[in-house]
């Protein structure tokens, strides 16, 4: 874990403690505002778990999806006999045991990080179970950013990374004079 991650975790902890205290004060209040504060508490907890609980490839994917969500980007999904066209991104959660949940359109997708390997392409990611029986494809309306790829350069050392496209790999190579 790098210094920035540690600073983020400390910040998330302080925010979470504050929100937890406030949700306890709001237990008797039934309103949209109180519910939003409860949602913030869950979101902050999920962001901390993204740093602590999941593999670097999964975190890289989730941070890209979060970035898309903040920029009104979209995501499409293909899995088994399910196809979801490009849709807005809803909730992004990480739960205990590295269970990742993403809502997009009318679909809630979930997988357990440790059971999957990852293949990265410029505008999509493939998730394959360790036994390669199941594949989930996530398509993105915006490609991975070169700066993000450089920030997550350690992803190449992960045992869960099966492939990284040459167009992405070029951002990981040292600059030639």
C-alpha positions as CSV (number, residue, x, y, z in Angstrom):
1,X,0.0,0.0,0.0
2,X,1.4,3.4,-1.0
3,X,1.4,6.6,1.0
4,X,-1.6,8.0,-0.9
5,X,-3.6,4.9,-0.2
6,X,-2.8,5.3,3.5
7,X,-3.9,8.9,3.5
8,X,-7.1,8.0,1.8
9,X,-7.9,5.2,4.2
10,X,-7.3,7.6,7.2
11,X,-9.7,10.1,5.6
12,X,-12.3,7.5,4.9
13,X,-12.0,6.3,8.5
14,X,-12.7,9.8,9.9
15,X,-15.6,10.4,7.5
16,X,-17.0,7.0,8.3
17,X,-16.9,7.6,12.0
18,X,-18.7,10.9,11.6
19,X,-21.4,9.4,9.4
20,X,-21.8,6.4,11.7
21,X,-22.4,8.7,14.6
22,X,-24.9,10.8,12.6
23,X,-26.8,7.7,11.4
24,X,-27.2,6.6,15.0
25,X,-28.7,10.1,15.8
26,X,-31.1,9.6,12.9
27,X,-32.4,6.1,13.7
28,X,-35.9,7.5,14.5
29,X,-36.1,9.8,11.5
30,X,-37.6,8.5,8.3
31,X,-36.8,10.9,5.5
32,X,-35.0,10.9,2.2
33,X,-32.2,13.1,3.8
34,X,-31.6,10.6,6.6
35,X,-31.5,7.7,4.0
36,X,-29.0,9.6,1.9
37,X,-26.7,9.9,5.0
38,X,-27.0,6.2,5.5
39,X,-26.1,5.6,1.8
40,X,-23.0,7.9,2.2
41,X,-21.9,5.7,5.2
42,X,-22.2,2.6,3.0
43,X,-20.3,4.3,0.1
44,X,-17.4,5.4,2.3
45,X,-17.1,1.9,3.7
46,X,-17.1,0.5,0.2
47,X,-14.4,2.9,-1.0
48,X,-12.2,1.9,2.0
49,X,-12.7,-1.8,1.1
50,X,-11.7,-1.1,-2.5
51,X,-8.3,-0.2,-1.2
52,X,-8.0,-2.9,1.5
53,X,-9.9,-6.0,0.4
54,X,-9.6,-6.6,-3.3
55,X,-6.8,-7.3,-5.8
56,X,-5.0,-4.5,-7.7
57,X,-6.6,-5.5,-11.0
58,X,-10.1,-5.4,-9.5
59,X,-9.3,-2.0,-7.9
60,X,-8.1,-0.6,-11.2
61,X,-11.3,-1.7,-12.8
62,X,-13.5,-0.2,-10.0
63,X,-11.6,3.1,-10.0
64,X,-12.1,3.3,-13.8
65,X,-15.8,2.6,-13.4
66,X,-16.1,5.2,-10.6
67,X,-14.4,7.7,-12.9
68,X,-16.9,6.9,-15.6
69,X,-19.7,7.3,-13.1
70,X,-18.5,10.8,-12.1
71,X,-18.1,11.8,-15.7
72,X,-21.6,10.4,-16.7
73,X,-19.9,7.6,-18.6
74,X,-21.6,4.3,-19.4
75,X,-20.9,0.6,-19.2
76,X,-22.2,-2.4,-21.0
77,X,-22.1,-6.0,-19.7
78,X,-22.0,-9.5,-21.3
79,X,-22.1,-12.5,-19.1
80,X,-23.3,-16.0,-19.8
81,X,-26.8,-15.4,-21.3
82,X,-27.1,-11.8,-20.1
83,X,-26.5,-8.8,-22.2
84,X,-26.9,-5.2,-20.9
85,X,-26.3,-2.5,-23.4
86,X,-24.5,0.7,-22.5
87,X,-26.2,2.2,-19.4
88,X,-25.5,4.6,-16.6
89,X,-23.6,3.3,-13.6
90,X,-25.3,3.1,-10.3
91,X,-23.9,1.7,-7.0
92,X,-20.4,0.3,-6.8
93,X,-19.8,-1.7,-3.6
94,X,-17.2,-4.0,-2.1
95,X,-18.4,-6.3,0.6
96,X,-16.7,-8.7,3.0
97,X,-14.7,-11.5,1.4
98,X,-14.0,-9.3,-1.7
99,X,-17.5,-9.5,-3.1
100,X,-17.8,-6.8,-5.7
101,X,-21.2,-5.4,-6.7
102,X,-21.9,-3.0,-9.6
103,X,-25.3,-1.7,-10.7
104,X,-25.8,-0.6,-14.3
105,X,-29.1,-0.2,-16.0
106,X,-31.5,-2.8,-14.7
107,X,-28.6,-5.2,-13.8
108,X,-26.7,-5.8,-10.6
109,X,-23.5,-7.6,-11.3
110,X,-21.5,-9.3,-8.6
111,X,-18.4,-11.5,-8.4
112,X,-15.9,-12.6,-5.8
113,X,-12.5,-11.1,-6.7
114,X,-10.3,-14.0,-5.6
115,X,-12.2,-16.4,-8.0
116,X,-11.5,-14.3,-11.1
117,X,-8.6,-13.4,-13.4
118,X,-8.5,-10.3,-15.5
119,X,-7.8,-9.4,-19.1
120,X,-7.4,-5.7,-19.9
121,X,-8.1,-4.1,-23.3
122,X,-8.3,-0.3,-24.1
123,X,-12.1,0.0,-23.7
124,X,-13.1,-3.3,-22.0
125,X,-12.2,-5.9,-19.4
126,X,-12.8,-9.6,-19.3
127,X,-13.2,-11.4,-16.0
128,X,-12.6,-15.1,-16.2
129,X,-13.2,-17.6,-13.4
130,X,-10.0,-19.5,-12.3
131,X,-11.4,-22.6,-14.0
132,X,-12.2,-20.5,-17.1
133,X,-15.8,-21.7,-17.3
134,X,-17.4,-18.3,-16.8
135,X,-16.5,-15.0,-18.5
136,X,-17.9,-11.6,-17.7
137,X,-17.2,-8.8,-20.2
138,X,-17.4,-5.1,-19.2
139,X,-17.4,-2.6,-22.0
140,X,-16.7,1.1,-21.2
141,X,-17.8,4.3,-23.0
142,X,-14.3,5.7,-22.4
143,X,-10.9,4.0,-22.6
144,X,-8.5,3.6,-19.8
145,X,-6.5,6.7,-19.2
146,X,-2.7,6.6,-19.6
147,X,-2.1,8.3,-16.2
148,X,-4.3,5.7,-14.4
149,X,-2.5,2.9,-16.1
150,X,0.8,4.4,-14.9
151,X,-0.6,4.8,-11.4
152,X,-1.6,1.1,-11.3
153,X,1.6,-0.1,-13.0
154,X,2.0,-2.7,-10.2
155,X,-1.0,-4.5,-11.7
156,X,1.4,-6.3,-14.0
157,X,2.8,-8.2,-11.0
158,X,-0.6,-9.5,-10.0
159,X,-1.1,-13.3,-10.4
160,X,-4.7,-12.4,-11.3
161,X,-3.7,-10.5,-14.5
162,X,-3.8,-12.8,-17.5
163,X,-3.4,-10.2,-20.3
164,X,-2.9,-6.6,-20.9
165,X,-3.3,-5.2,-24.4
166,X,-0.2,-3.7,-26.0
167,X,-2.0,-0.3,-26.3
168,X,-2.2,-0.2,-22.5
169,X,1.2,-1.8,-21.9
170,X,3.0,1.1,-23.7
171,X,2.1,3.4,-20.8
172,X,3.9,1.0,-18.5
173,X,7.2,1.1,-20.4
174,X,9.9,3.6,-19.4
175,X,10.1,6.6,-21.8
176,X,12.8,6.2,-24.4
177,X,15.0,9.2,-25.2
